[in-house]
Amino acid sequence: MRVIFLDIDGVLWTQLPLDAAADTFSADSVDQLNRILRAHPDVRIVISSAWRHMHPLGWLQDHFESQGIDPEKIVGITPYMSDMTSVRGNEITRWLGLHPDVTDFVIVDDDSDMGYLMDRLFQTKFQTGLTAEIADRIIEHFGNSHG
């Protein structure tokens, strides 16, 4: 299995000013994510966003579907580690340890707390989210790997 560890704020949700009530994703960012998923239909999504603390997996799948993203592509959420090791890279590492069938992965996030996984990070900017340039690089990455 090949996986995208996906943040939401700063990747799909880019609205300024911050408004917790406005949970509509950026149409451009959604288009780019869907372009990646069309180019590599076997790739799955694992939510690594803080949204996973507020919403269960089923809600996230429903919300993604309402935004035009296939909910069946979302196969999990990373665990929350409540101690000092609770940085995104460690949470991703923990999820990978529980899923030895993962053959390749990328991380799409506007933050950089990935530790030794930095070489897997495709970093976005909060204002622009997932752009065509970043999507192209992810498509190329997965094109060079075979799951």
N, C-alpha and C positions, 0 to 999 in steps of 0.2 A: 504494500500500500504506500502511496505517496501522499503527503499531507502538507496543507498550508495551515500553520498556526496563525490565527487571525485575530488581531486587535480590532476594535470597532471605532472608538473615539480616535480621530486623527487618521483613520484609514477609510472607513465608509461614512462616518458621521463627522462632518466638517463645519457645522454651522457656528457662526459667530454672530452675536455674543452667545455664550453658553446658555442654553435654555433646556433644562431637564425635561420639560414637557414636550419639546420638539424632538421626536425620535425618528424622523424621516431621514433616511440615508441620502447621501449625494448621488444623484442619478448618474453622473459621470463615473464616480468610483464604482458603483454597482455595475455599470457597463463594462468597466475594465476587469472586475472580478469575473463576470460572466464570460468575458473573452478568454480569460485564462482557463476557465472550466470547460469551455467549448474546445479549446486547443488540446486539452489533456483531460478527456472525460473520466479517466480513472482517478484523478486527484480528488481528495476529500478535504474537508475543512474541520479543524478543531479550534474551538473558540478559546482564546487565551485572554480575552478582554476582561476588564473589571465588571462588565455587564453580567458575567457568569455568576457573580456574587449576589446580584439582585434578581436574576431570572433563571428558572430551571431550563434545561436543554429543550424541552418541548415548547416552551414559550419562545425561546430564541429561534427554533426552527420555524414556528408560525410567523414570527416577525420577519425573518429573512424571506419567507415565502411572500408575505405582504409587500415586500420591497422588490420582488422580482427575481429572487435567488432561489434555486431549487433546494428545498429543505432537506432532501435526502442526501445531499452532499455533505451535510453537517453530521459528523459521526461522534462528536464528543466535546468535552470541555476539559481544560487542564485543571488539576487539583489546586486547591488553595492551601498554601503552607503558611500557617499563622505565626511562625517564629521568624527569627531574623533572616532565615534563608528564603523568605518569600519574595524573591525577585523572579521576574518572568522566565528567565533562562533556566532557573532551578525547577520551576513548575513544569516547564516544557520537558526538561530532562526526566523528571519523575513520570510524566505521562508516557514518554518514549520507553522508559524502563518497563512499563506495564503493557506495551504493545510492540513486541519484537518483530511483528510482521511489517513494520514501517521500513521501507527500503530507501526512501529519500524524503526530505522535507525542506521547507522554507518557512521563515518567520516574516510576517508582514505587520509592522508596528511603527508608530511614530516615536516610540521610546527606545532606549538603547540598553536596558538592563538585562542583557542576554548572556553575560558572562562569557564562557568559552564558546558559546554558540554564535558569536558576532558574525562569523563568516557565512552564516545562514540567514542573516537579517537583510531584508529589503526594506530600508527605512523610508517612511513617508514623512510628510510635513503636515501638521495639523490643519493648516489653511487649505491645502490642496488635496490631501488624501491620496488614494491610489490613482496614480496618473498612468497615461499610456506608456510613458517611458519605463516606469517601474514594472508595469504589466508585461511589456516586451521582454525585459530582463528575466522575469519569472518564467515566461513561456520558453525562452531560450534555455534557462537552467533545466527545466523539466524535459525539454527536448533532447538534452544531453544525458539524461538519466533514463533508465528503463525500469519500471516498477514491476 
